[in-house]
Amino acid sequence: MESPRPGTELSVVTGRPTHTGPSPSRFPTPILTRASRPAPVVEAEPIAEPEPEPAPAPPPAHTSRLSPPMQPLGPAHSHREAGRGARPWQVLIGSAAVLVLLALCGLTAAALIVDRDPEVPGTPAAAPVTAPPRAEPQNIDSRDTDQAPLTTKEVFGTKRLTLDGTGPYQVLRTHSSGSCATAATGEVADLLSRVGCSQVVRGTLRSPDGRHLVTAGLFNLPDVANAERARDRIRELLDERQGRFQGMTAGTDTAVLGTAPSRVGWQVRGHYLAFTLVVRTDGEPIPSGDPTVRDIMFDLIELHLDKTVLEARANGGTAGQPDPDLDGRTGDGDSPEGD
């Protein structure tokens, strides 16, 4: 008999060594620039000396005493003088054109806005969107503060459970009962009745490898003190072979759940007692410390019943929306696969 966490003897912690030391650079060493070649030497050609020009003829002896005629103004001077008189008019005309263009752009933008969002008289304004109310956490240490009973849709709301990347576990059958003795035998069943167990919700599943069958579920006890009392006493009763958890069959191919040697695990959170019972599909005994069986118990007790179902209840919600495929075959009462 094994159980899932310290005090119940199942605690799985895995880790992976981390890489230490500097990581290689992601950037390559810059490529050195190629050395430039020397410029080619160009030999200078000899420069031919110009031939002497003939001397200009002497000016005529008679010169005029009048001053030389006035030269006409150059083109640059003419444009500058003309620009001085025309610049104010050009500025005025350009400014007016810019103002007209801006006015046209403003009218066009206003027309587009009106066409896009016309105001309809009498249309009420849209109501502001409000976030849904946030669920308040609740204390699950007692039925006084956690009064809503469990449902099979809350505990097993999907046909397949995928837990932390493992799975899927195929849900074959679910069941809810107000008599906790239906899920145990002998002194274990009597103990659950004495400590005030009011409800048991359980399901039968097939493991991902197809070689194991599991019955797992939750007992609803009055408070955390009675749940811990039941947890400790169950160990003694199992050691003394005065009772056991009862596997739940789900068809002819699962009959080994009621006859084959099994490994069981159990754990307390709040006023709930979670449990699993695992058998091999071939009915053979399970070796002590079988790693596959320990992983199955960890998946269903720690990851599903504790971290998913009871965590959601403690946060004021439920384990999730029910799977539509399960409607009509999952609920309070007995719901075997195929109903």
Residue frames relative to the residue before (quaternion, step in Angstrom):
aa qw qx qy qz dx dy dz
M 1.0000 0.0000 0.0000 0.0000 0.00 0.00 0.00
E 0.0182 -0.7980 0.6017 -0.0284 3.56 -0.89 0.96
S 0.1582 -0.7831 0.5972 0.0719 3.51 -1.24 0.51
P 0.6282 -0.6900 0.2512 0.2573 3.54 -1.03 0.84
R 0.8329 0.1335 -0.1176 0.5240 3.75 0.79 -0.34
P 0.7311 -0.3926 0.2583 0.4946 3.67 -1.15 0.20
G 0.7074 0.3159 -0.2861 0.5638 3.52 -0.66 1.13
T 0.7720 0.1609 -0.1164 0.6038 3.55 1.22 -0.47
E 0.4728 -0.7681 0.3662 0.2289 3.57 1.32 0.46
L 0.6656 0.3796 -0.4111 0.4939 3.56 0.67 1.11
S 0.2419 0.7388 -0.5929 0.2101 3.53 -0.40 1.21
V 0.0691 -0.8140 0.5765 -0.0155 3.56 -0.46 1.22
V 0.0611 0.7752 -0.6247 0.0719 3.53 -0.68 1.10
T 0.0364 -0.7901 0.6119 -0.0057 3.53 -0.74 1.03
G 0.0166 -0.7942 0.6074 0.0004 3.49 -1.17 0.54
R 0.2667 -0.7447 0.5925 0.1528 3.51 -1.27 0.31
P 0.4787 -0.6772 0.4585 0.3193 3.63 -0.75 0.99
T 0.3636 -0.7420 0.5248 0.2044 3.48 -0.94 0.90
H 0.5024 -0.6476 0.4850 0.3050 3.58 -1.13 0.61
T 0.1197 -0.7919 0.5967 0.0505 3.55 -0.88 0.96
G 0.6580 0.5038 -0.3794 0.4114 3.53 -1.32 0.30
P 0.6309 -0.5551 0.3687 0.3974 3.58 -1.19 0.39
S 0.3997 -0.6941 0.5434 0.2514 3.53 -1.11 0.66
P 0.5814 -0.5938 0.4124 0.3731 3.59 -1.08 0.65
S 0.5778 -0.6017 0.4283 0.3472 3.50 -1.16 0.70
R 0.3881 -0.7201 0.5299 0.2237 3.54 -1.08 0.80
F 0.6950 0.4446 -0.2742 0.4941 3.59 1.25 -0.17
P 0.4120 -0.7284 0.4838 0.2561 3.67 -0.76 0.97
T 0.6162 -0.5320 0.4246 0.3963 3.56 -1.29 0.35
P 0.5093 -0.6596 0.4356 0.3402 3.64 -0.78 0.92
I 0.4658 -0.6651 0.5092 0.2853 3.55 -1.09 0.76
L 0.4485 -0.6903 0.4936 0.2804 3.57 -0.83 0.96
T 0.4991 -0.6549 0.4749 0.3107 3.55 -1.09 0.73
R 0.5120 -0.6526 0.4729 0.2973 3.52 -1.10 0.72
A 0.4940 -0.6636 0.4698 0.3080 3.64 -0.95 0.89
S 0.4356 -0.7064 0.4929 0.2614 3.58 -0.93 0.93
R 0.4639 -0.6694 0.5092 0.2782 3.53 -1.13 0.67
P 0.5358 -0.6073 0.4535 0.3720 3.68 -1.11 0.59
A 0.5446 -0.6280 0.4513 0.3246 3.52 -1.09 0.78
P 0.5145 -0.6496 0.4540 0.3274 3.61 -0.95 0.75
V 0.4256 -0.6926 0.5276 0.2464 3.56 -1.12 0.80
V 0.1504 -0.7836 0.6007 0.0503 3.56 -0.75 1.09
E 0.3374 -0.7497 0.5340 0.1971 3.55 -0.64 1.09
A 0.4128 -0.7150 0.5142 0.2322 3.55 -0.95 0.96
E 0.3901 -0.7083 0.5394 0.2347 3.53 -0.97 0.85
P 0.5342 -0.6200 0.4444 0.3644 3.62 -1.01 0.60
I 0.3657 -0.7315 0.5427 0.1914 3.52 -0.97 0.91
A 0.3578 -0.7435 0.5251 0.2084 3.52 -0.72 1.05
E 0.4351 -0.6900 0.5129 0.2675 3.55 -0.94 0.87
P 0.4627 -0.6896 0.4741 0.2925 3.64 -0.88 0.89
E 0.4926 -0.6399 0.5017 0.3100 3.51 -1.16 0.66
P 0.5217 -0.6382 0.4506 0.3428 3.61 -0.96 0.70
E 0.4013 -0.7114 0.5316 0.2241 3.53 -1.00 0.94
P 0.5503 -0.6027 0.4466 0.3666 3.57 -1.13 0.50
A 0.5500 -0.6260 0.4418 0.3323 3.55 -1.03 0.75
P 0.5080 -0.6555 0.4580 0.3202 3.59 -0.98 0.80
A 0.5749 -0.5935 0.4425 0.3486 3.51 -1.23 0.57
P 0.5145 -0.6382 0.4596 0.3417 3.65 -0.97 0.66
P 0.5447 -0.6158 0.4487 0.3503 3.58 -1.09 0.71
P 0.6143 -0.5459 0.4055 0.4003 3.52 -1.22 0.45
A 0.6018 -0.6065 0.3961 0.3362 3.49 -1.10 0.62
H 0.6960 0.4479 -0.2824 0.4850 3.61 1.08 -0.67
T 0.0302 -0.7909 0.6111 -0.0102 3.56 -0.79 1.00
S 0.4496 -0.6943 0.4950 0.2663 3.53 -1.14 0.74
R 0.4166 -0.7083 0.5159 0.2420 3.52 -1.10 0.81
L 0.5312 0.6315 -0.4198 0.3779 3.62 1.22 -0.20
S 0.5417 -0.6061 0.4730 0.3398 3.60 -1.19 0.59
P 0.5960 -0.5848 0.3959 0.3822 3.56 -1.03 0.63
P 0.5818 -0.6018 0.4055 0.3673 3.59 -1.08 0.67
M 0.5605 -0.6061 0.4539 0.3353 3.60 -1.22 0.66
Q 0.3832 -0.7260 0.5318 0.2081 3.56 -0.92 1.04
P 0.4953 -0.6489 0.4707 0.3348 3.67 -0.99 0.69
L 0.6007 -0.5717 0.4263 0.3613 3.58 -1.21 0.58
G 0.5060 -0.6509 0.4781 0.3029 3.55 -1.11 0.70
P 0.6640 -0.5167 0.3554 0.4072 3.63 -1.23 0.33
A 0.6432 0.5248 -0.3457 0.4374 3.65 0.94 -0.78
H 0.6608 0.5032 -0.3134 0.4603 3.54 0.93 -0.84
S 0.6387 0.5276 -0.3368 0.4475 3.58 1.03 -0.73
H 0.6658 0.4915 -0.3148 0.4647 3.61 0.91 -0.86
R 0.6492 0.5211 -0.3333 0.4425 3.60 0.91 -0.78
E 0.6628 0.4895 -0.3137 0.4719 3.55 0.94 -0.81
A 0.6631 0.4974 -0.3214 0.4579 3.61 0.98 -0.78
G 0.6486 0.5429 -0.3209 0.4260 3.59 1.03 -0.77
R 0.6029 0.5813 -0.3685 0.4036 3.57 1.07 -0.63
G 0.7181 0.4337 -0.2660 0.4749 3.54 1.00 -0.64
A 0.7244 0.4562 -0.2570 0.4484 3.64 1.07 -0.62
R 0.5190 0.6845 -0.4145 0.3005 3.69 1.12 -0.48
P 0.6534 0.5007 -0.3628 0.4368 3.77 0.68 -0.72
W 0.6668 0.4927 -0.3200 0.4586 3.59 0.94 -0.78
Q 0.6397 0.5207 -0.3336 0.4565 3.59 0.99 -0.75
V 0.6427 0.5148 -0.3238 0.4659 3.61 0.98 -0.82
L 0.6611 0.5132 -0.3126 0.4492 3.58 0.92 -0.90
I 0.6810 0.4811 -0.2967 0.4656 3.56 0.89 -0.94
G 0.6557 0.5182 -0.3170 0.4484 3.62 0.96 -0.83
S 0.6433 0.5177 -0.3227 0.4627 3.61 1.01 -0.83
A 0.6512 0.5116 -0.3234 0.4579 3.56 0.94 -0.84
A 0.6468 0.5216 -0.3244 0.4520 3.59 0.99 -0.80
V 0.6410 0.5204 -0.3233 0.4623 3.60 1.02 -0.81
L 0.6539 0.5111 -0.3189 0.4578 3.61 0.95 -0.86
V 0.6484 0.5072 -0.3250 0.4655 3.59 0.96 -0.80
L 0.6538 0.5176 -0.3146 0.4536 3.60 0.99 -0.83
L 0.6493 0.5050 -0.3171 0.4721 3.61 0.98 -0.81
A 0.6401 0.5231 -0.3340 0.4529 3.59 0.96 -0.79
L 0.6512 0.5094 -0.3176 0.4643 3.59 0.98 -0.84
C 0.6447 0.5144 -0.3282 0.4604 3.63 0.99 -0.82
G 0.6542 0.5168 -0.3212 0.4491 3.60 0.94 -0.81
L 0.6539 0.5023 -0.3196 0.4669 3.60 0.96 -0.82
T 0.6466 0.5210 -0.3253 0.4524 3.59 0.99 -0.80
A 0.6601 0.5025 -0.3119 0.4631 3.62 0.93 -0.88
A 0.6469 0.5154 -0.3262 0.4577 3.59 0.97 -0.81
A 0.6465 0.5153 -0.3248 0.4593 3.59 1.00 -0.78
L 0.6421 0.5166 -0.3272 0.4623 3.59 1.01 -0.77
I 0.6508 0.5151 -0.3210 0.4562 3.61 0.93 -0.85
V 0.6615 0.4994 -0.3157 0.4619 3.58 0.94 -0.85
D 0.6668 0.4955 -0.3141 0.4596 3.61 0.97 -0.81
R 0.6778 0.5094 -0.2982 0.4385 3.60 1.03 -0.74
D 0.8125 0.0992 -0.0181 0.5741 3.58 0.91 -0.85
P 0.0350 -0.8352 0.5487 0.0149 3.58 0.41 1.14
E 0.3986 -0.6932 0.5492 0.2428 3.52 -1.11 0.68
V 0.1483 -0.7891 0.5936 0.0553 3.54 -0.61 1.17
P 0.3940 -0.7240 0.5002 0.2653 3.62 -0.54 1.02
G 0.8113 0.2805 -0.2218 0.4624 3.54 -1.04 0.87
T 0.5405 0.6079 -0.4201 0.4023 3.61 1.24 -0.04
P 0.3701 -0.7390 0.5049 0.2488 3.64 -0.62 1.01
A 0.5450 -0.6132 0.4678 0.3289 3.54 -1.18 0.65
A 0.5637 -0.6134 0.4343 0.3426 3.56 -1.10 0.74
A 0.4573 -0.6868 0.4921 0.2776 3.56 -0.96 0.89
P 0.5179 -0.6405 0.4563 0.3366 3.63 -0.96 0.74
V 0.4471 -0.6837 0.5164 0.2568 3.54 -1.09 0.84
T 0.1302 -0.7957 0.5901 0.0415 3.56 -0.76 1.06
A 0.4917 -0.6587 0.4880 0.2937 3.56 -1.05 0.80
P 0.5473 -0.6117 0.4448 0.3585 3.61 -1.05 0.66
P 0.5942 -0.5854 0.4003 0.3793 3.59 -1.05 0.62
R 0.4246 -0.7118 0.5063 0.2382 3.54 -0.97 0.86
A 0.4756 -0.6807 0.4789 0.2849 3.55 -0.92 0.95
E 0.3610 -0.7313 0.5420 0.2030 3.54 -1.00 0.85
P 0.5049 -0.6369 0.4801 0.3302 3.60 -0.97 0.78
Q 0.1319 -0.7916 0.5920 0.0738 3.56 -1.13 0.60
N 0.5075 -0.6435 0.4927 0.2927 3.51 -1.22 0.63
I 0.1351 -0.8094 0.5687 0.0568 3.59 -0.67 1.12
D 0.4006 0.7237 -0.4745 0.3011 3.61 1.15 0.48
S 0.7946 0.1469 -0.0765 0.5842 3.60 1.23 -0.23
R 0.5296 -0.6096 0.4782 0.3453 3.55 -1.21 0.50
D 0.5409 0.6135 -0.4131 0.4006 3.62 1.18 -0.30
T 0.7570 0.3251 -0.1851 0.5358 3.59 1.08 -0.69
D 0.7349 0.2724 -0.1703 0.5972 3.58 1.29 -0.20
Q 0.0194 0.8843 -0.4635 0.0535 3.53 0.55 1.25
A 0.5878 0.5944 -0.3885 0.3876 3.61 1.07 -0.54
P 0.4028 -0.7165 0.5047 0.2640 3.63 -0.77 0.92
L 0.5696 -0.5717 0.4667 0.3619 3.53 -1.29 0.38
T 0.1595 -0.7498 0.6276 0.1358 3.56 -1.28 0.37
T 0.5974 -0.5664 0.4193 0.3828 3.57 -1.20 0.44
K 0.6196 0.5345 -0.3499 0.4560 3.61 1.10 -0.57
E 0.6438 0.5086 -0.3264 0.4693 3.56 1.10 -0.60
V 0.7355 0.4209 -0.2356 0.4757 3.58 0.90 -0.89
F 0.7882 0.0706 -0.0237 0.6110 3.60 0.99 -0.83
G 0.0510 0.8628 -0.4967 0.0790 3.56 0.37 1.26
T 0.7400 0.3252 -0.2210 0.5458 3.62 1.23 0.03
K 0.5574 -0.6123 0.4460 0.3400 3.56 -1.20 0.46
R 0.7798 0.1587 -0.0885 0.5991 3.58 1.22 -0.50
L 0.2146 -0.7695 0.5929 0.1013 3.53 -0.96 0.95
T 0.0661 -0.7577 0.6489 0.0222 3.54 -0.87 1.04
L 0.0638 -0.8421 0.5336 -0.0467 3.55 -0.40 1.29
D 0.8407 -0.1457 0.0572 0.5184 3.54 -0.55 1.25
G 0.7404 -0.4161 0.2148 0.4821 3.54 0.93 0.93
T 0.6305 0.5099 -0.3356 0.4795 3.61 1.27 -0.04
G 0.6171 0.5556 -0.4004 0.3876 3.53 -0.98 0.76
P 0.5648 0.0847 -0.6938 -0.4387 1.36 -2.31 -0.84
Y 0.3989 -0.6317 0.6008 0.2844 3.51 -1.36 0.42
Q 0.3025 -0.7646 0.5444 0.1659 3.56 -0.77 1.02
V 0.2932 -0.7534 0.5656 0.1629 3.58 -0.73 1.10
L 0.1973 -0.8225 0.5288 0.0703 3.59 -0.51 1.24
R 0.8021 -0.0615 0.0943 0.5865 3.58 1.03 -0.76
T 0.1070 -0.7729 0.6215 0.0695 3.57 -1.17 0.65
H 0.0317 -0.8044 0.5925 -0.0303 3.56 -1.17 0.60
S 0.0380 -0.7721 0.6341 0.0184 3.56 -1.08 0.77
S 0.0451 0.8065 -0.5843 0.0786 3.57 -0.90 0.95
G 0.4417 -0.6775 0.5243 0.2664 3.55 -1.21 0.58
S 0.6536 0.4492 -0.3100 0.5243 3.58 1.30 -0.04
C 0.2918 -0.7919 0.5147 0.1510 3.58 -0.33 1.28
A 0.5598 0.6230 -0.3901 0.3826 3.61 1.18 -0.43
T 0.5654 0.6048 -0.3964 0.3968 3.62 1.17 -0.35
A 0.7156 0.4324 -0.2469 0.4899 3.60 1.19 -0.43
A 0.7494 0.2861 -0.1919 0.5654 3.63 1.24 0.19
T 0.2733 -0.7418 0.5853 0.1801 3.54 -1.33 0.16
G 0.8304 0.2743 -0.1718 0.4536 3.56 -1.35 0.26
E 0.8419 -0.1658 0.1438 0.4930 3.52 -1.12 -0.82
V 0.5741 0.5771 -0.3906 0.4300 3.59 1.13 -0.49
A 0.6531 0.4961 -0.3162 0.4769 3.60 0.97 -0.81
D 0.6505 0.5064 -0.3211 0.4661 3.60 0.97 -0.80
L 0.6318 0.5413 -0.3346 0.4426 3.59 0.98 -0.81
L 0.6608 0.5103 -0.3165 0.4503 3.59 0.88 -0.88
S 0.6431 0.5046 -0.3234 0.4767 3.58 1.03 -0.70
R 0.6704 0.5143 -0.3101 0.4358 3.61 0.94 -0.85
V 0.7209 0.4298 -0.2690 0.4724 3.61 0.96 -0.73
G 0.6139 -0.6228 0.3302 0.3553 3.59 1.22 0.26
C 0.2514 0.7693 -0.5479 0.2117 3.60 1.05 0.63
S 0.1784 -0.8290 0.5268 0.0588 3.58 -0.70 1.08
Q 0.8132 0.0805 0.0077 0.5763 3.60 1.16 -0.36
V 0.0337 -0.7522 0.6558 0.0553 3.54 -1.24 0.58
V 0.0731 -0.7579 0.6479 0.0222 3.56 -1.01 0.94
R 0.0940 0.8136 -0.5621 0.1152 3.57 -0.62 1.10
G 0.1422 -0.7727 0.6132 0.0824 3.51 -1.31 0.36
T 0.2945 -0.7174 0.5998 0.1968 3.54 -1.25 0.49
L 0.0547 -0.8189 0.5695 -0.0447 3.53 -0.83 1.10
R 0.3309 -0.6915 0.6001 0.2288 3.50 -1.33 0.40
S 0.4762 -0.6975 0.4582 0.2771 3.59 -0.85 0.99
P 0.6559 -0.5282 0.3525 0.4081 3.62 -1.16 0.42
D 0.6892 0.4662 -0.3014 0.4656 3.63 1.03 -0.65
G 0.4529 -0.7226 0.4230 0.3063 3.60 1.28 -0.15
R 0.6390 0.5541 -0.3224 0.4251 3.60 1.24 0.01
H 0.7388 0.3181 -0.2139 0.5542 3.59 1.27 0.07
L 0.2002 -0.7359 0.6348 0.1245 3.52 -1.26 0.65
V 0.1309 -0.8074 0.5752 0.0137 3.54 -1.01 0.88
T 0.0931 -0.7147 0.6854 0.1036 3.52 -1.23 0.70
A 0.0523 0.8020 -0.5872 0.0962 3.57 -0.68 1.14
G 0.1899 0.8019 -0.5517 0.1283 3.56 -1.13 0.57
L 0.4480 -0.6637 0.5415 0.2562 3.52 -1.43 -0.19
F 0.2236 -0.7189 0.6422 0.1442 3.55 -1.12 0.84
N 0.2821 -0.7606 0.5678 0.1395 3.59 -0.94 0.97
L 0.0362 -0.8205 0.5689 -0.0429 3.59 -0.31 1.33
P 0.6892 -0.5215 0.2931 0.4088 3.64 -1.16 0.44
D 0.8018 -0.1089 0.1244 0.5743 3.60 0.85 -0.90
V 0.7123 -0.4675 0.3119 0.4205 3.54 -1.31 0.18
A 0.6112 0.5591 -0.3622 0.4274 3.62 1.05 -0.66
N 0.6880 0.4550 -0.2875 0.4868 3.60 0.90 -0.85
A 0.6128 0.5393 -0.3568 0.4543 3.59 1.07 -0.62
E 0.6746 0.4756 -0.2967 0.4804 3.61 0.93 -0.83
R 0.6109 0.5415 -0.3460 0.4625 3.58 1.08 -0.69
A 0.6621 0.4890 -0.3031 0.4802 3.58 0.95 -0.86
R 0.6237 0.5521 -0.3467 0.4313 3.60 0.96 -0.82
D 0.7092 0.4608 -0.2740 0.4578 3.59 0.80 -0.98
R 0.6765 0.4962 -0.2986 0.4549 3.60 0.96 -0.81
I 0.5951 0.5747 -0.3680 0.4245 3.60 1.06 -0.69
R 0.6127 0.5497 -0.3580 0.4408 3.61 0.97 -0.73
E 0.6708 0.4942 -0.3035 0.4622 3.58 0.89 -0.90
L 0.6717 0.5035 -0.3052 0.4496 3.58 0.91 -0.88
L 0.6586 0.4930 -0.3195 0.4703 3.59 0.97 -0.74
D 0.6323 0.5253 -0.3350 0.4604 3.58 1.02 -0.76
E 0.7175 0.4218 -0.2334 0.5029 3.57 1.08 -0.78
R 0.3762 -0.7535 0.4570 0.2862 3.60 1.33 0.02
Q 0.3913 0.7151 -0.4798 0.3243 3.55 0.92 1.00
G 0.7962 -0.0553 0.0105 0.6025 3.57 1.18 0.43
R 0.0962 -0.7859 0.6086 0.0530 3.54 -1.31 0.14
F 0.5486 -0.5228 0.4980 0.4215 3.54 -1.35 0.03
Q 0.3635 -0.7488 0.5237 0.1813 3.53 -1.09 0.78
G 0.3628 -0.7193 0.5500 0.2200 3.56 -0.83 1.01
M 0.2937 -0.7552 0.5641 0.1584 3.57 -1.13 0.68
T 0.3178 -0.7669 0.5285 0.1779 3.57 -0.56 1.15
A 0.1207 -0.7805 0.6109 0.0551 3.56 -1.26 0.55
G 0.8024 -0.0761 0.0171 0.5917 3.56 0.82 1.01
T 0.7076 -0.4932 0.3053 0.4037 3.54 -1.29 0.30
D 0.6844 0.4893 -0.3045 0.4467 3.61 1.03 -0.65
T 0.6816 0.4388 -0.2965 0.5050 3.61 1.27 0.12
A 0.3086 0.7875 -0.4903 0.2102 3.61 1.19 0.34
V 0.5616 0.6206 -0.3890 0.3849 3.62 1.16 -0.48
L 0.5370 0.6282 -0.4091 0.3868 3.62 1.19 -0.33
G 0.7310 0.4015 -0.2458 0.4940 3.58 1.14 -0.46
T 0.7705 0.3659 -0.1844 0.4883 3.61 1.21 -0.23
A 0.6840 0.5239 -0.3024 0.4078 3.62 0.97 -0.76
P 0.5834 -0.5404 0.4531 0.4029 3.62 -1.21 0.42
S 0.1367 -0.8203 0.5551 0.0178 3.58 -0.94 0.90
R 0.2780 -0.6786 0.6409 0.2270 3.50 -1.42 0.18
V 0.1188 -0.8090 0.5748 0.0313 3.57 -0.90 0.94
G 0.0654 -0.7667 0.6368 0.0482 3.52 -1.28 0.52
W 0.0024 -0.8012 0.5981 -0.0169 3.60 -1.09 0.62
Q 0.0375 -0.7944 0.6035 -0.0571 3.53 -1.20 0.62
V 0.3115 -0.7536 0.5554 0.1628 3.60 -1.15 0.66
R 0.1283 0.7258 -0.6752 0.0290 3.51 -1.21 0.73
G 0.8125 0.0186 -0.0722 0.5781 3.53 -0.65 1.16
H 0.7389 -0.3603 0.2750 0.4986 3.58 -0.91 -0.87
Y 0.5594 0.5867 -0.3919 0.4350 3.58 1.19 0.54
L 0.1957 -0.7368 0.6363 0.1179 3.53 -1.22 0.70
A 0.1670 -0.7917 0.5840 0.0654 3.58 -0.51 1.23
F 0.0030 -0.8100 0.5859 -0.0254 3.59 -1.02 0.74
T 0.0909 -0.7503 0.6483 0.0915 3.54 -1.38 0.36
L 0.0943 -0.7434 0.6592 0.0624 3.52 -1.29 0.56
V 0.0698 -0.8231 0.5631 -0.0253 3.59 -0.61 1.19
V 0.0002 -0.7688 0.6395 -0.0081 3.59 -1.02 0.88
R 0.4863 -0.6137 0.5258 0.3324 3.54 -1.31 0.28
T 0.5409 -0.6431 0.4307 0.3291 3.56 -1.03 0.74
D 0.6760 0.4706 -0.3083 0.4759 3.62 1.15 -0.43
G 0.5288 -0.6733 0.3824 0.3475 3.60 1.30 0.07
E 0.4882 0.6705 -0.4395 0.3448 3.62 1.22 0.01
P 0.5854 -0.5758 0.4235 0.3825 3.62 -1.16 0.53
I 0.3889 -0.7065 0.5473 0.2239 3.56 -1.20 0.65
P 0.4335 -0.7040 0.4863 0.2829 3.62 -0.68 0.98
S 0.5599 -0.5958 0.4555 0.3522 3.55 -1.15 0.62
G 0.8209 0.2072 -0.1740 0.5029 3.55 -0.90 0.92
D 0.2716 0.7707 -0.5313 0.2234 3.59 1.18 0.41
P 0.4023 -0.7574 0.4482 0.2524 3.65 -0.48 1.12
T 0.6229 0.5416 -0.3557 0.4383 3.61 1.02 -0.67
V 0.6674 0.4899 -0.3022 0.4725 3.58 0.94 -0.87
R 0.6347 0.5190 -0.3381 0.4621 3.60 0.98 -0.74
D 0.6370 0.5160 -0.3267 0.4704 3.60 1.04 -0.73
I 0.6333 0.5280 -0.3334 0.4571 3.59 1.00 -0.79
M 0.6756 0.4821 -0.3021 0.4690 3.59 0.88 -0.90
F 0.6352 0.5184 -0.3315 0.4668 3.59 1.02 -0.75
D 0.6422 0.5337 -0.3282 0.4416 3.60 0.91 -0.89
L 0.7687 0.4030 -0.2167 0.4470 3.57 0.72 -1.07
I 0.7101 0.4231 -0.2798 0.4883 3.63 0.95 -0.72
E 0.7533 0.3997 -0.2285 0.4696 3.59 0.66 -1.09
L 0.7855 0.3805 -0.1998 0.4453 3.56 0.56 -1.17
H 0.7659 0.3647 -0.2186 0.4823 3.60 0.89 -0.84
L 0.7684 0.3797 -0.2327 0.4597 3.59 0.41 -1.18
D 0.7337 0.4069 -0.2400 0.4883 3.60 0.92 -0.86
K 0.8039 0.3513 -0.1801 0.4447 3.58 0.41 -1.26
T 0.7249 0.3923 -0.2520 0.5071 3.60 1.14 -0.38
V 0.7712 0.3724 -0.2166 0.4688 3.60 0.49 -1.19
L 0.7618 0.3783 -0.2240 0.4758 3.60 0.59 -1.11
E 0.5936 0.5543 -0.3705 0.4507 3.59 1.10 -0.56
A 0.6530 0.5014 -0.3123 0.4739 3.57 0.97 -0.82
R 0.6485 0.5062 -0.3218 0.4687 3.60 0.98 -0.78
A 0.6545 0.5064 -0.3172 0.4633 3.60 0.97 -0.80
N 0.6896 0.4585 -0.2739 0.4890 3.60 1.15 -0.57
G 0.6206 -0.5951 0.3269 0.3922 3.57 1.25 0.25
G 0.6803 0.4465 -0.3005 0.4975 3.58 1.23 0.22
T 0.5062 -0.5918 0.5005 0.3781 3.51 -1.20 -0.62
A 0.7146 -0.4733 0.3039 0.4158 3.55 -1.27 0.13
G 0.7294 -0.3570 0.2437 0.5302 3.61 1.17 -0.28
Q 0.6548 -0.5040 0.3830 0.4129 3.53 -1.31 0.16
P 0.5009 -0.6633 0.4533 0.3219 3.61 -0.94 0.77
D 0.5153 -0.6157 0.5036 0.3191 3.51 -1.22 0.58
P 0.4673 -0.6910 0.4603 0.3038 3.63 -0.72 0.98
D 0.6124 0.5698 -0.3590 0.4141 3.60 1.11 -0.58
L 0.6782 0.4902 -0.2951 0.4612 3.57 1.22 -0.44
D 0.4806 0.6691 -0.4518 0.3423 3.59 1.20 -0.28
G 0.7757 0.3068 -0.2569 0.4881 3.55 -0.91 0.98
R 0.7757 0.2429 -0.1918 0.5499 3.59 1.19 -0.24
T 0.7037 0.3669 -0.2577 0.5511 3.56 1.28 0.16
G 0.4274 0.6820 -0.5098 0.3038 3.56 -0.85 0.88
D 0.7176 -0.3869 0.3057 0.4918 3.53 -1.24 -0.24
G 0.6866 0.4126 -0.3440 0.4899 3.51 -0.84 1.01
D 0.6479 -0.5181 0.3941 0.3956 3.55 -1.28 -0.18
S 0.0339 0.8105 -0.5801 0.0733 3.57 -0.70 1.12
P 0.0838 -0.8182 0.5672 0.0429 3.62 0.11 1.18
E 0.6363 -0.5258 0.3953 0.4030 3.52 -1.25 0.42
G 0.7573 0.3567 -0.2891 0.4644 3.52 -1.02 0.89
D 0.5519 0.5963 -0.4216 0.4026 3.63 1.19 -0.25
